[in-house]
């Protein structure tokens, strides 16, 4: 007789597995190899946000009902958590509430929906309402509550630093360096004689300067620029006041690039050599076609007559952190775990000890510093003709803020105590850089680069850490000139390592999926101007078609809606050890090289450059074997740092908005859901308008068109629409702003 298996239980490995992500609404999602599942609150089975879980899919009938009730916009299958495989939270941060004979810890993270019970007798000195860290000893289940013990009292939530302390604790950000790392950093010295004897070029006479935000404390990048005239015999001549006498004497006969291309041997006319992996956009002497980066970039020779052609020599000088932080050292191990500096609203958690990040590696004015320098020779249109990379000693001549640099561009020469020749040189160089940046950006856009003009909010704090205002940082000519210089250097270094056959951690960015772009068509096709856009090219991810959409919607009522949708369709840039293109920058090879003080992948790229230029160190192969893991780890830590930084700004924004309860604001709808609207004010504060505050009628959600529509009145609220709202609640603990429609 056949055995009846209808009541037999499947083995554990038959259940889908994945990480549980719980929303602020209390329900969760689990991405597995079998697809993504929706987990209702009552099916979490004691699991916490971030836990690795096994899920048991529900019957299709129940799944449809649950989706319609609680997650109609997600269209995911329903499941329940069967068991937790690995817990993500051995400790929890929360508010301690006395409830004799217990002390109950209510998690501050709303994505952890379980209170943790402790014995009051074991923590009798902890005051009611204190913020504590509790170690979990028993996780919640159907039969018992979560239990633990208090291991640290962090303070009172009303203390200005505590809300950010909670974010630091929640994301497990390291705030203390090992003793070995501190000792190693303290011993670091520039050692000018040693640098020169080991092959560093002496560029201390070059007019180098930094441009950074006013509140910057570490300066890891500096720039220099010189207008040049080059002729068809390969001779360069300085052409502007940014050059010092020592520069001029070194410009007469252009030296070969350190990694010059063999294209010089192809029979082309005498011209600046191609180097650093720069490739011509036409066939070389061997007849093999080479892929271009920007239109016309890396041509074999300058255009123009025998009198010469104008161009630039752009220098990008980056702190030589790799000299001080070798692979496997104490300071390197600390930096690797962190992978990035974290910029919170009231503090910076650096990747490197301050003895390095703020001192010996920081390119301070009038201080000799080791750098890895990239010199780019560009023609009058901004196209790269030649690149040279080498270690060098520099001495920055000035430190400018972005506001000061913008003033020089606009004609305002207010530079404090800076006067005379120094002020004149700064003004000339900044304007040259701005002109070059505009040309580079135009070339990038012509090649298919996509640019989103976003606004960054930064909360200004008083001396006690209380918020006083919100500063909106937008792109300016000053920020653009630095950005374009860094992009050019990053791309050149990536190509050099690629063509030299050296390992590298690349910065890659895939084009958006066809599905995500096709999902925008129902909205875009409502606008008459979209008829002039090739929809097939748009769905295929053609960057020119996407740029056309962004251009057409700019300045229109639907501009915010369309820009938001297109931005959300973009994939996230990643670090990878394998070469891949950067879609948004229209680059076939790109790496982060310009911020080794605050990003670990940049430090790795510096080590690879150092190995190629000065010889491979003893543990070179060991580091190379770990590049894949390092890239993945750096990508994950970047995401964590961004979330922590964003949350720290949000908590202070909510605190600042407490004094504005009852006031009226103009807002834009940034999201629609079955429970209401997400809105953002002009100062970037974000909150919710609940569906009950929209009116006494049923509102239907159209997830495809991003609308909520009233069943009786036909009133429609759509993503991107401007509405007037009134702030009714600013909840600091929940980091939540609640609005209602303004009458």
C-alpha angles and dihedrals in degrees: 000000000000115000115247106235097177092105099036117115119237119239119260096256091062092070121087115251133206148125116294116229113192119198127218086256090067100248124101148206132221122200112208138165087263093054137274121311132203115226117199117216093253091054098055091098094205096310121145130217109280096023120138104238145175115229133203111213115230125231113278092247093057091043092058093048093049093047092050091049105043113004110024092147095056100059090202128145115255122242141160128232106255097186143338113249098185129008117226097197118057086163134033132200115220151136116282115227122186113230106157127261085019139053106215118206113207109201115241089212105083089206089071103071099184130090117223118224121216131177111261090212090063093052104028093144095058109104122229110266096023120141109241143174113234127194111220115230099168123029119216121266138164090277105041143024127245115275134189147135133262111251101171140016109217099185140254120325091231090064106104095231098045098078089056091042086059091054091050090051095044093055093039093235114181112237102173129063124220117259090245092055092049092050093048092049092048091056095053116119134176093229099195096193092049092050094051093046091051094054107274114148117235108237097157091120093054115105099248125164142167132235117196142145114289092249096049116128101180122053111197099159133054132173140209131185136189128181109229139185115215128186134205091264090065096254120144127204128189111241109183147047094262088080122090122210091258090055093052093053090055097049103064101095112023112234121226115267114258091243100027117177123244087240086098087073095053096093095261119145117273104282140137106303124247111245145152091052093301108155130205119240093229135051117291127218091287091057095240115136115235125208115244128222105201123012109285093355120154097017115175098249144005121271124228137069131306091275090076141256128260122240145137140257105214117194121199111189118192127188109263095232093157090070090062099035112051120184114277097015121132094256090047093054091053091047092048093054091050094040090184144028113254118222108204126179095260105021147018121235100203126213090219131039113269091246084071106026097045100027130024095020096039113099095229120177117273093006123117110238138176114242142172102232129204116195115194123192110208132182125232091276093054097255117145114246102167139005132197126187124192143140113264145171116238138175114207112228097203146000116226129187119221090252092053092048091049089051090055090051092049093047099260109128097188102142102149110233094356110113144154123010094359092054091046093051092047091051092049095046096045092051091047090051092049092051091049092047092056091051092048092049092050090052091049093050090049089053091054103271115157120213128192115197102216133176122230120208120212121182115222114219133200125232091279094051096256117139116251105169146348118246116204113211115202131177113273134178087263095055090042094056092055093042093053093047090052093047091052092050094045092051094047093050092048091052093047093054091043095051093040089056093239123143117256143174104237129201105230133184123187122211116254118274121261089238094057093048094043088054089064095058097085088059099039094048090063090071120079094219091062088072087075091056121086099240093195091056090046094053090045089058097249102172093214091055091049091048088050091055092050090048094048095049094046112115094009127114090252093048096103092047095051096042091050093050094048092047091051090052092060120101123234121262114243142192113245136171091218122075115260136159126260105230101192093048094043089232128145091203127021135164136174107248106142104074110047092148092065107020124058096206088059089053090052091051089051090052091051090050091047090051092050094047104034104021136274116292123229096264096041096116091048091057093045091055089058098048096101092053092042091053093050093045092048092051091052094046090049090057091048092049092050093050092048092048092048093048092049090055091046095052091054092044090055090048090051091049093055089087090053099060108136095025125122123239142180110242141178123222108244098174143008127210138163090264097050146284134318111217136186126204125218089260088057094251108147131205147142136271105202118224091242088064093055094072145290097288140082115273119206121211120223102192092184095056094031095235141133112206128190113236095214105033100026090229109162130204115193138184108268096023119133116232138169115245139179122219109236102167139019108188109190097187094051091039087230136141119195122198138179131201112280115239 
